[in-house]
Amino acid sequence: MLSSIGIPGLILILIIALVIFGPSKLPEIGRAFGRTLTEFKSAAKDLTKEDDEEKAAKSVKVEPAPILASSTEEAVKRVN
């Protein structure tokens, strides 16, 4: 999305923002945008971490206990 804007487009956007908001408000807006971006990144990491933990918990396989029998015939009788 941003790759198609280019350097001249970014300069134009910054000039327009400077004209609209003025030089005193621009740093405040930048700080607020930075905080928002940081919070979004941390929330996204938390969601992916929870997803990974859920997948790891589901992937644990439980194997049935072995049947202890004195002979194979007894084991077959227990199964049937």
Beta strands, then each sheet from edge to edge (+ up, - down):
end
